[in-house]
Amino acid sequence: MLKKISLCLALVAIIVTAISFRNNLSPNRANALRTIIIDPGHGGSDGGANGSFSKEKDICLAVSLKLGDLLKKELPNTKILFTRTTDIYPDLHSRANFANESRGDLFVSIHVNSAPAKKGRELTGYKTSTYWKNKKKYTRKVPQYRYYTIPNPAKGTETYIWGSHKNDEKEVALRENAPMLMEENYQAKYGDIDPNSQDFIVMASLKTKQFFKRSATLALHVEEEFRKVGRASRDIKQRAVGIWVLQATAMPSILVETGYISNKEEEEYLNSEPGQQEIAQCIATAIKRYKVELESSQVGGVETGSPISNEPPSPYSPSVSKEGTLPKK
């Protein structure tokens, strides 16, 4: 009889533990993206790239606000914050600091691309030129050219993640902005944590690699969504010249180049209400896909697998390439 009672009590304990575990698990899975930081590029005195009738800073802000509205509706349990909501210029350090102080789980920077006009020349004729050599007079025909420029036909989207060679800087950002160090009286809660200790450095290094994978996963989804609506995708890229806001934010981070303002057709699309809404919807859909994958790879807040390594190859999947020719953002 005692054995039966003990067995029943043990069974009840197991059931209670399982229910408790399930209840504890649900909030963690539901809050994989508690805070998203949206960063409209440029602003204020920094207009960014110029098109024939518009400026990059205005397109960035319009798309960012539309993206924020979509995310607020589609991810009601996620806090959406902006580095700017008006035509002002927060410097790059302020943007990164704001994201870190807000304990963001994701940083999305919105930009517009531009390509320099192509230069050409056309032979228009010859001009007779006189010159002297050894006291003798000579003539020669010198070709005459007309020089001109034509708009660069470059178009499409690109999504950047920080360069892998910048992992050291990302790791420093993680060590300096670890969530527990930003809490008041963190020592009373977590003990004497030394951000310069070997254990803490190893943890930051592992987290940096994890964030790199997550950033690449989201970037892949963004470019896939652009392809689905017919946009030309120029793939995921790493910048050899660093992008400060990506490497200085202690969270997964991407920078989306939404199109080429130097291309007249794309400039009109980037400034149109339907175009901006479509861009915002593509990015929002990609973020939702990323969130679902992130939550499915976690159990009780502990990651059990990488969204990249567990995902089968996609027909849209581009390789992550390296790029160093564009100006620093």
Disulfide bonds with the S-S distance in Angstrom:
none
